Amino acid sequence: MSVETQGLQLRTLIKRSGELELSLVDVPTPEPGPDEVVVRIEAAPINPSDLGLLVGAADLSTLQASGTKARPVITAKVPEAGMRAMAGRLDESLPIGNEGAGTVVKTGSSEAAKALMGRTVAAIGGAMYSQYRCLKISECLPLPAGTTAAEGAS
């Protein structure tokens, strides 16, 4: 089974200028360590904590779309009153998504990792709004046969 060496990841950025930017970026897919697996993420829920990181204190009535169909960019204004609460994340592009589920497409060398090859797993570990995630096997929960990623995502 061929695995992409990079995939798209949704990122959120609040600029010092008071603008939220949501974008898709290419990120490398790391080689899994002995007790790690690469999961092709197929489903990820939106939790309240995801929303807080995703849009922060932005005024959603100011949303604007730009970019291309393949690489859209969404922007919104962050009111001055909300900027103080965003101080710890200014000008830092952050990945989003606390949990998700998908198929293990590559494994590390341990027997426990190899046992997950081809399995659908639920996973925690952040950055789940991604095409691929390299995760520790302890962050993965193998799902019963026949369970879809959407069913196991949260």
Beta strands, then each sheet from edge to edge (+ up, - down):
strand 1: 6-14
strand 2: 19-28
strand 3: 36-43
strand 4: 64-67
strand 5: 72-77
strand 6: 94-95
strand 7: 99-107
strand 8: 120-124
strand 9: 132-136
strand 10: 140-142
sheet 1: 4+ 5- 2+ 1- 6+
sheet 2: 9+ 3- 7+ 8- 10+
end
